[in-house]
Amino acid sequence: MLSRLGTALLCCVAFILPFEHKYDKIFRYFSKTLIPENLHLPASFDPKIYFYPSDLIAIGLIVLLSVLYITKKLRISFESLWVYPKWFKNWHSGQRQSSQNVNSWTILGIYLLLLPLLLLLSLLFSPCHHYPLFYIRLTEWCMPLFLLFCFTFFYQTSEAREKATCAVLGAFLLSALLQASLGLAQYCQQEPLGLRILSEPAHLSSFLPANGGEKWIFDSPSPLRPLLRATGTLPHANVLGGLLAASLLVSYFFFTLTPRLRLLLSFAIPLQFFVMLLTYSRSALFGWFLATLFWFFYKKEKFSLWLIALILTSTAASCLILHEQLLSRGGVFNYNSPAKESDSMRLVYQEKALNTIKEHPFFGVGFGQLPLQSASQNHSEVHNIYLYLAAESGLPALLLFLLFLASLARQIFFSPPTPYLRTLASLLLLFLFIGGCDFYPLYSQQGRLFLFLSLALMLLHTQAKGSHRPLAGSYTFRE
């Protein structure tokens, strides 16, 4: 019962992820009254209080588990919270095999406990510690972490984990295909589709082509005008590009795992790749290439020659159709002035973030407060989640994040290869690469939710076979 409920909610989160709308009208009055009188906010800062549907799901799950625990239908033993000294002792003494089953859950427990604490400390020691909005946003930031914690209680067998993973990835793939269709329609019409109710942005990102306004080689010449990039209902074209890069990896998974879907995926994969190019996101394209190589060569797993031929054909055909636009955009097959200007601006923002880290190494400037430093500094444009985390919350928070990733990588390396772990590890690599080029994998609702959702599924598959250990200890559930 509990596992079916968890799977249904996970599928719901995965499907609505690209359509998540920010609801702020209900809190509009409180947003204005919470601003301290002596605080001057730059015009670019958004002081609204808002929430997402996934926040409500996380709160509902926490309440459900709390009720089950109070009614003694769910019993949780937190003994593994006290095994950290023993684990480190075993690690240094070389007794790694005896602690292998505890390793990933122990480190994840540390991460779940300490990361929100470090973010809170950065806020308490910041100049805006008296502004309640940042505490609300910190809670929203941690909601995907709470989701990760709750879902680990739902699956006690390997079979249940595999079924849940297939269902969740399937829901995400259906949502991504819908986004690809919307993005293709936007690009064809060169205007938004009027889907504001689905959180479609009113203004799409664009670039100025070099030779004319043609969308592709089949288009007739037209007056020079900005070329709108495919965005779907996501906040930016780069986010759609990253989502479609992830959905391509998920398509590989179903192509090899479910032969009856191969004909359908033979049409879906070219569509996803073509629309990913229509976003003109370099980080998504390079991240997809790196993650695809990892997926094919992961522990020498078998792969289909049909799939390789399909990927190569899709790549060649899409690049042929869009070769002039890709050359005009720059940064893929050539390095022109628009690409240089974009990269130079990002380097300036990163240098300012490094200076901020030097000035505030321990707690940063405070969670959520980089945009408040100066309206002219554009700290919010730091396209690097690692620099962003360190500048905003301090080097200890960045170190904890990197230690968690290193521990997870070690656990993946020692886990037996499976199609599930192969795909989930590729997704993690994709988003960590994009995180070095953009901030949305950790600092946008859609990117953060998908990253932590992938981590939750991955941690379920890195457990030893038959292990029932959740994040914080052992548990039993009585129907």
C-alpha positions in Angstrom: 0.0 0.0 0.0 2.7 2.5 1.0 4.9 1.6 -1.9 2.1 2.1 -4.4 1.3 5.4 -2.9 4.9 6.5 -3.1 5.2 5.4 -6.7 2.0 7.3 -7.6 3.3 10.5 -6.0 6.7 10.1 -7.5 5.2 9.7 -11.0 3.0 12.8 -10.4 6.1 14.8 -9.4 8.1 13.6 -12.4 5.3 14.4 -14.9 4.3 17.8 -13.5 8.0 18.8 -13.1 8.2 20.9 -16.3 4.8 22.4 -15.8 5.2 23.5 -12.2 3.7 27.0 -11.8 4.6 29.5 -9.1 1.6 30.4 -7.0 2.1 33.8 -5.3 -1.3 35.6 -5.3 -2.5 34.1 -2.1 0.6 35.4 -0.3 0.9 38.8 -2.1 -0.2 40.9 0.9 2.2 39.1 3.3 5.1 39.4 0.8 4.9 43.2 1.1 4.4 43.4 4.8 7.4 41.1 5.6 9.9 43.5 4.0 11.8 45.3 6.9 11.6 49.1 6.8 15.3 49.7 6.7 16.0 47.2 3.9 16.4 48.6 0.4 15.9 45.9 -2.3 17.2 46.3 -5.8 14.6 46.5 -8.5 15.7 43.1 -10.0 15.0 41.3 -6.7 11.6 39.4 -6.5 10.3 39.7 -2.9 7.2 37.5 -3.5 6.3 34.4 -1.5 5.3 31.5 -3.7 4.9 27.8 -3.6 4.9 24.9 -6.1 2.6 21.8 -6.3 5.5 19.6 -5.4 5.9 21.5 -2.1 2.4 20.4 -1.2 3.3 16.8 -2.0 6.4 17.0 0.2 4.4 18.5 3.1 1.7 15.8 2.7 4.2 13.0 2.8 5.8 14.4 5.9 2.4 14.6 7.6 1.5 11.1 6.4 4.7 9.6 7.8 4.3 11.5 11.0 0.8 10.2 11.5 1.9 6.6 10.8 4.8 7.0 13.3 2.5 8.4 16.0 -0.1 5.7 15.4 2.8 3.1 15.6 2.1 1.8 12.1 5.5 3.0 11.1 8.4 2.2 13.5 11.7 3.9 12.8 14.9 3.1 14.6 17.5 5.8 14.3 20.5 3.7 15.4 22.5 4.4 12.3 22.7 8.0 13.2 25.1 6.9 15.9 27.3 4.7 13.7 29.3 7.5 12.2 32.3 7.2 14.5 32.3 3.4 14.0 32.1 3.9 10.2 35.1 6.3 10.1 37.0 3.9 12.4 36.3 1.0 10.0 37.2 3.1 7.0 40.6 4.1 8.4 41.4 0.6 9.7 40.6 -0.9 6.2 37.4 -2.8 7.2 35.5 -1.4 4.3 33.6 -4.5 3.4 31.9 -4.7 6.8 30.6 -1.2 6.5 29.7 -1.2 2.8 26.0 -1.6 3.3 25.9 1.4 5.7 28.2 3.7 3.8 25.8 5.4 1.4 23.0 5.8 3.9 25.3 7.1 6.6 26.8 9.7 4.4 23.4 10.7 3.1 22.2 11.0 6.6 25.0 13.4 7.4 24.2 15.4 4.3 20.5 15.6 5.1 21.3 16.8 8.6 24.2 19.1 8.0 23.4 20.8 4.7 20.2 22.5 5.8 22.0 23.5 9.0 24.8 25.1 7.1 22.4 27.0 4.9 20.5 28.1 8.0 23.8 29.3 9.6 24.7 31.3 6.5 21.4 33.0 6.8 21.6 33.7 10.5 25.0 35.3 10.1 23.9 37.4 7.1 22.9 41.1 7.1 19.3 40.1 6.2 18.9 37.6 9.1 15.8 39.6 10.1 14.0 39.2 6.8 11.5 36.2 7.0 11.4 35.7 3.2 14.8 34.0 3.1 13.7 31.5 5.8 10.7 30.7 3.7 12.8 30.2 0.6 15.3 28.1 2.5 12.3 25.8 3.4 11.3 25.7 -0.2 14.9 24.8 -1.3 14.9 21.9 1.2 11.6 20.5 0.0 13.1 18.2 -2.6 15.5 16.9 0.2 12.4 16.1 2.3 10.9 14.3 -0.7 14.1 12.2 -1.0 13.9 11.3 2.7 10.3 10.3 2.6 10.5 8.1 -0.5 13.2 5.9 0.9 10.6 4.5 3.3 8.4 3.1 0.5 10.5 0.4 -1.1 11.8 -2.6 0.9 12.6 -5.0 -1.9 14.7 -4.8 -5.1 11.6 -5.6 -7.2 9.6 -2.7 -5.8 12.5 -0.4 -6.5 12.8 -1.5 -10.1 9.1 -1.1 -10.7 9.0 2.3 -9.1 12.1 3.4 -11.2 10.4 2.3 -14.4 7.2 4.1 -13.6 8.9 7.3 -12.6 11.2 7.5 -15.6 8.3 6.6 -17.8 6.2 9.5 -16.5 9.2 11.8 -16.9 9.7 10.7 -20.5 6.1 11.3 -21.4 6.3 14.8 -19.9 9.5 15.5 -21.8 8.0 14.4 -25.1 5.1 16.8 -24.5 7.6 19.5 -23.8 9.5 18.7 -27.0 6.2 19.0 -29.0 5.5 22.4 -27.4 9.0 23.6 -28.0 8.8 22.6 -31.7 5.5 24.4 -32.1 7.0 27.6 -30.4 10.0 27.5 -32.8 7.8 27.0 -35.9 5.5 29.9 -34.9 8.4 32.0 -33.5 6.1 33.1 -30.7 4.7 31.8 -27.4 1.7 29.5 -27.6 -0.4 31.3 -25.0 -0.1 28.6 -22.4 0.4 30.8 -19.4 -1.8 28.5 -17.3 0.9 25.9 -17.8 3.6 28.4 -16.7 4.8 29.2 -20.3 7.0 32.3 -20.1 5.6 35.4 -21.8 9.0 36.2 -23.4 11.2 33.5 -25.0 15.0 33.8 -25.1 16.4 34.6 -28.5 19.6 35.3 -30.5 20.3 37.3 -33.7 21.2 35.0 -36.7 24.0 36.2 -38.9 22.5 35.8 -42.4 18.8 36.2 -42.0 15.7 35.1 -40.2 15.5 31.6 -41.5 14.6 28.9 -38.9 16.2 26.0 -40.8 17.3 25.1 -44.3 13.7 24.6 -45.5 12.7 28.2 -44.6 12.5 31.0 -47.1 14.6 34.1 -46.6 13.0 36.8 -44.4 14.0 40.1 -42.9 16.7 39.9 -40.2 15.0 39.4 -36.8 15.8 37.7 -33.5 15.3 33.9 -33.6 13.3 32.6 -30.7 14.7 29.5 -29.0 12.4 26.6 -28.0 11.5 26.9 -24.3 8.4 24.8 -23.7 6.7 25.7 -20.4 10.1 26.0 -18.6 11.5 29.3 -17.4 14.4 29.3 -20.0 15.5 27.5 -23.1 18.6 26.2 -21.3 16.4 24.4 -18.8 14.4 22.7 -21.7 17.7 21.7 -23.3 18.9 20.0 -20.1 15.5 18.3 -19.6 15.6 16.9 -23.1 19.2 15.7 -22.7 18.0 13.8 -19.6 15.0 12.4 -21.4 17.3 11.1 -24.2 19.2 9.1 -21.6 15.9 7.8 -20.3 15.0 6.8 -23.8 18.2 4.7 -24.1 17.1 2.9 -20.9 13.7 1.9 -22.2 15.1 1.1 -25.7 17.3 -1.6 -24.2 15.0 -2.7 -21.4 11.7 -2.9 -23.2 12.0 -4.1 -26.9 8.4 -3.6 -27.6 8.9 0.2 -27.3 11.7 0.4 -29.8 9.5 1.4 -32.7 7.9 4.2 -30.8 11.3 5.3 -29.4 12.7 5.3 -32.9 10.5 8.4 -33.5 10.8 9.8 -30.0 14.6 10.0 -29.9 15.0 12.1 -33.1 12.3 14.4 -32.0 14.0 15.0 -28.6 17.4 15.5 -30.1 16.1 17.9 -32.7 14.2 20.1 -30.2 17.3 20.0 -27.9 19.2 21.6 -30.7 16.4 24.2 -31.1 17.1 25.3 -27.5 20.6 26.2 -28.7 21.9 25.3 -25.3 25.6 24.4 -25.4 25.7 23.0 -21.9 22.9 20.6 -22.6 24.5 19.4 -25.9 27.9 18.9 -24.5 26.5 17.3 -21.3 24.4 15.0 -23.4 27.4 13.9 -25.4 29.5 13.2 -22.3 26.6 11.4 -20.5 25.9 9.3 -23.6 29.5 8.2 -23.8 29.4 7.2 -20.1 26.1 5.4 -20.7 27.5 3.3 -23.5 30.8 2.5 -21.8 29.5 2.0 -18.3 31.3 -1.2 -17.0 31.2 -2.6 -20.5 27.5 -3.1 -20.5 25.9 -4.4 -23.7 24.2 -2.0 -26.0 22.2 -2.1 -29.2 23.7 -1.3 -32.6 20.2 -0.2 -33.7 20.3 2.4 -30.9 23.8 3.7 -32.0 22.6 3.9 -35.6 19.5 5.8 -34.5 21.6 8.3 -32.4 24.1 8.9 -35.2 21.3 9.4 -37.8 19.4 11.8 -35.6 22.5 13.8 -34.9 23.5 14.0 -38.5 20.1 14.9 -39.8 19.4 17.5 -37.1 22.8 19.2 -37.6 22.3 19.3 -41.4 18.9 21.0 -41.0 20.2 23.5 -38.5 23.8 23.9 -39.6 23.5 27.6 -40.5 21.7 28.5 -37.3 24.2 26.5 -35.2 27.1 28.3 -36.9 25.4 31.6 -36.3 24.8 30.9 -32.6 28.4 29.8 -32.2 30.1 27.7 -29.6 29.5 24.3 -31.1 31.2 24.0 -34.5 32.9 27.4 -34.4 33.7 30.1 -31.8 32.3 33.4 -33.0 31.6 36.8 -31.4 28.3 35.9 -29.8 29.8 32.9 -28.1 32.8 34.9 -27.0 30.6 37.7 -25.5 28.5 35.2 -23.7 31.5 33.4 -22.2 33.3 36.6 -21.3 30.3 37.8 -19.3 30.1 34.5 -17.4 33.8 34.7 -16.6 33.2 38.2 -15.1 30.4 36.9 -13.0 32.4 34.0 -11.8 35.3 36.2 -10.9 33.0 38.4 -8.8 31.7 35.2 -7.1 35.3 34.2 -6.3 35.9 37.6 -4.8 32.8 37.1 -2.7 34.1 33.7 -1.5 37.4 35.3 -0.5 35.5 38.0 1.5 33.0 35.6 3.1 34.7 32.1 3.2 32.8 30.5 6.1 29.1 31.4 5.8 29.0 33.3 2.5 26.8 36.3 2.0 23.8 34.4 3.2 21.4 32.0 1.6 19.4 33.7 -1.2 21.3 37.0 -0.9 23.7 37.0 -3.8 21.2 39.1 -5.9 21.1 41.6 -3.1 24.8 42.4 -3.2 24.5 44.9 -6.0 22.0 45.2 -8.8 24.9 46.1 -11.1 27.0 43.1 -10.2 24.5 40.5 -11.5 25.5 37.8 -9.0 22.4 36.0 -9.8 23.9 35.3 -13.3 26.8 33.1 -11.8 26.4 30.1 -14.1 28.1 27.6 -11.8 26.3 25.8 -9.0 29.6 25.2 -7.1 30.6 28.8 -7.1 27.1 29.9 -6.4 26.8 27.5 -3.3 30.2 28.7 -1.9 29.5 32.4 -2.5 26.1 32.2 -1.0 26.4 29.7 1.9 30.2 29.3 2.4 33.0 26.9 1.6 31.8 24.3 4.3 28.5 23.9 2.4 30.4 23.4 -0.9 32.7 20.9 0.8 29.8 18.9 2.2 28.1 18.8 -1.2 31.3 17.6 -2.9 31.9 15.0 -0.2 28.4 13.7 -0.7 29.0 13.4 -4.4 32.3 11.6 -3.9 30.8 9.1 -1.5 27.9 8.5 -3.9 30.4 8.0 -6.8 32.3 5.5 -4.7 29.1 3.6 -3.9 28.2 3.5 -7.6 31.6 2.2 -8.5 31.3 -0.7 -6.0 27.7 -1.5 -6.8 27.0 -4.3 -9.3 26.1 -2.9 -12.8 22.4 -2.7 -13.6 20.4 -0.9 -16.4 18.9 1.2 -13.7 22.1 2.4 -12.1 23.6 2.9 -15.5 21.0 5.3 -16.5 20.7 7.1 -13.1 24.5 7.6 -12.9 24.4 9.0 -16.4 21.7 11.5 -15.4 23.8 12.5 -12.4 26.8 13.1 -14.6 24.8 15.1 -17.0 23.4 17.5 -14.3 26.8 17.9 -12.6 28.4 18.9 -15.9 25.6 21.3 -16.6 26.0 22.6 -13.1 29.5 23.8 -14.0 28.0 25.9 -16.9 24.7 27.0 -15.4 22.9 27.4 -12.1 19.5 25.8 -12.7 20.4 22.2 -11.6 20.5 23.5 -8.0 18.9 26.9 -8.0 15.7 26.5 -10.1 12.7 24.5 -8.9 12.7 22.2 -12.0 16.4 21.5 -12.0 16.7 21.0 -8.3 13.6 18.7 -8.1 14.9 16.5 -11.0 18.4 16.3 -9.5 17.2 15.2 -6.1 14.6 12.9 -7.6 17.4 11.2 -9.6 19.5 11.0 -6.4 16.6 9.4 -4.5 16.2 6.7 -7.2 19.9 6.2 -7.5 20.4 5.7 -3.7 17.7 3.0 -3.8 19.7 1.1 -6.4 23.1 1.4 -4.7 21.9 -0.5 -1.7 23.0 -4.1 -1.3 20.5 -6.6 -2.7 17.8 -7.2 -0.1 18.8 -4.3 2.1 15.9 -2.6 3.9 17.9 0.3 5.4 16.4 3.7 4.9 18.3 7.0 5.3 18.3 7.3 9.0 17.9 3.8 10.3 15.8 0.6 10.2 12.0 0.6 10.1 9.0 -1.6 10.0 5.6 -0.8 8.5 2.4 -2.5 9.6 -0.7 -2.4 7.4 
